[in-house]
Amino acid sequence: MNPKEIMQEFESLEQLVPQAFQRILSLLTDEPVPDDFAEQVELYKAARSKQSSARIGERLSLGQDELAQFNKTVADVERRRQHSRDMTSTEHRNTVISQLRLLSWVETIDRRLPDANLAFDLKATTSEDAGRRRIRALELVLRSLVGEHHKGQEGLIAYLQKAFGEQVVDKWLRAADADDVLSGTAFSELASIFVNKEEFAHHQKLYDATSFLSLMREKRRTIQAFLEDIRRIRNTLAHNKRISNTQLALLELYYDELMTPVEVSHKQGATRVDPSQYINASDMELNTYFSNLHDDVMSVKDDISDVRQAAKGINRKLAIAMPIAIALVAIGIFVISQNLDTHEDLAEVRQTTEQIEQNTSVLAETTSDVKTNTDRIASSIDEIRDGVQAVADSGGIIANPQTPQDFYHNARLQERDGDYAKARQSYARFFSFGLNLVDPHVRYQSFLKLQEGREGAREVYRELGSNSSSFVTEYASLLLLDQGSRVKRLREFAAQHPDFAPVYYELSRDYSEARLGDQAMSDKAAEYDYLQTFLKLHEEGKYLKFILDKESADSQLADARARLEALKAFSEESLKNPVTLTAVKTNAAWMLHVEIVGLVKEIFFRENEQDEFESTGLLPEVDPRTGFPMPNKTIELRNDIEKTTLNFKYTDVRDRERGPYDVVFDPAIEHQRFAKSILQRFTSTWVAMRDYDGKRLLYFSTLMSYRAAIEEVRYGLGVEVPDKIYDMPPDDPKNPGAITEDFLTYIEIPGDTELVTVQLKFKDGTESKIYRYTP
């Protein structure tokens, strides 16, 4: 926001904040609530003195950590509003940020207490699309800054292993994209790495000169607070909810404060990281990023030991909580198990195979225990979906869950609140109903991978699959496989369930640029085919019936349509066969230039199927796109070759072999193509008027030389539209373009001719435009 916009927002919030806080106080006290914010804060302090923190948190639906942050924000807003006169522009900006943070807490309470009527009207300052772009750009810039300091992946991984331990880093690597270990971290983990004292010391210089980031006394602490707020906003998107106008305003301000100093430093040469490269993302890149967004339950910490404990702490909690849960489920005391607490100060327990077996046995016992509830399943997925929405609208945890929607609702709230043991129990109960729904599995797997890593999640799903009556559970288990195995097994699954639309969407992602990085043309073709199949099945009603969350379905459909539209930039022919030839006939041989769409490391060729493929060779020059020597793209064929089928294959930059691809080589057609290309490039030389021996002559020499492409030559003398035909002898395929001595390449025209028009009809059925020629 510019200074003028800051002042407009400041004036708007001066009125809006007391109105919103007034409604908060009505939840805590029966006393009349004043209009003045300072007096409201005094009333709030009085309410806190009369009620315990637990009671206040219960009434506001805030956990104790959240309540502490809420109280800090209230105090900060009060302090800043007391000094609203004679503020500098920086102080105005900080006051706007502080008040927006308070309104964001009001929105959080309003979402959890929908009957409280806390909604307020804040004018939008930016679009949701802009907000989404800022969220993505912020994460990518953080990754780049950390990676830049550690000079590449090898140094970065070594640092992370030393700081967090190999087990934690291995978990990140399993979830990461190729050559980007930080893409495997949760946003909270990435942000915590960045604001850690040791790490941030290397980035401090980027922020030394800025007047931004002064909300708190220390810039590092301000960045930590901003990133924590951004984590909470990302979670809104992970739940497929819209970003509020308050959150959008905060994102705009946070992005300015965090990224402007980096942009200035980039221009001054202090860093290679340029935030502008990340903000201008395509719709496909955005959809891909947000389709992979998951809930992030850990807060942003500034001490690596805290992050290390948080990264491992989930496994520690489960190692303690699960054996207790097993015993309770065995004796049927489900309600008691719902209220068990785990203790964060228990000694760290190394995760072992035995613990995974203990965890998965809970699922087995829970599944068998609840199978008797199958008759409670709603009569249709629409009813289940409506039920989930109705339960969500009702508020907090359901004490005595009975239906699928009850258990799913509880699982999501328990996951959000960090009660992982209970969340797993609720998910297990939900899955025991055998519903053929995909997205609950995807959400559960994200949750499991955060706790157990990918291998631990596979163990859980092996047990879950053995006790499930839903074929979707089998499908979900395949999503946890490594890419090579996953693609093979998903193809087999698609063959067995050809009308199951979600499998085609997942296969399309496995061939997408987002997952592969460098796409070969065959990858694009596969992605294109799977997307077409997926959208066709959706039109036939074979997709939404497998999805519970309609907003999640809308996001996937938008992503599929955007990627399909991008792929339409390539012709269907090139998607099926990326190899094309350009041929030129010399006196000695045919010279073929091979062009392959995409990045190519080496080309292999054979003239007929009886021969072995041979490399065309490598050139001494390096291809700047791949870093490898350029493949030789020129092939020589004998002069008298007749129509034949040539075979090509190639290796891409990942050393994957592609092909073979068949290309028909027809000398007659190649004559035509080559001749036409020359004629189209040199239209000014088609004809020429010359005066010789008192006569005006019109020469057709160029057209005669390349007549292999021409069906008919039309010309006109002194007219705009050609009205005459110039007859040419047939072209000799064995000696193309040859002109015999008995045929003249010119005609005599009237001496006063000042204009000649020419139009060609080519043998491929196309026509040229009319060209004008003067002496």
Secondary structure, DSSP 8 states (H G I E B T S, - for coil): --HHHHHHHHHHHHHHHHHHHHHHHHTT-SS---SSHHHHHHHHHHHHHHS-HHHHHHHHT--HHHHHHHHHHHHHHHHHHHT-TT--HHHHHHHHHHHHHHHHHHHHHHHH-GGG--------SS-HHHHHHHHHHHHHHHHHHHHHHTTSHHHHHHHHHHHH-HHHHHHHHHHSBTTBGGGGS-HHHHHHHHHSHHHHTTTHHHHTT-S---SSSSHHHHHHHHHHHHHHHHHHHHTT----HHHHHHHHHHHHHHHHHHHHHHHTTS-S--THHHHS--HHHHHHHHHT-----S---S-HHHHHHHHHHHHHHHHHHHHHHHHHHHTT-HHHHTT----TTS------HHHHHHHHHHHHHHHHHHGGGGGGS-SSHHHHHHHHHHHHHH-S--SS--SHHHHHHHHHHHHHTT-HHHHHHHHHHHHTT----SHHHHHHHHHHHHHHHHHHHHHHHHHHHHT---HHHHHHHHTTS-HHHHHHHHHHHHHH-TT-HHHHHHHHHHTSHHHHSS--HHHHHHHHHHHHHHHHHHHTT-SGGG-S-HHHHHHHHHHHHHHHHHHTTS-HHHHH--EEEEEEE-SSEEEEEEEESS--SEEEEESSTTS--EE--EEEEE-TTTSSEEE--EEEEETT--SEEEEEEEE-TT--EEEEEEEEE-HHHHHHHHHHHHHHH-GGGS-EEEEETTEEEEE-HHHHHTGGGEEEEEEEESSSS--EEE------TTSTT---TTS-SEEEE-TT---EEEEEEETTS-B---EEE--
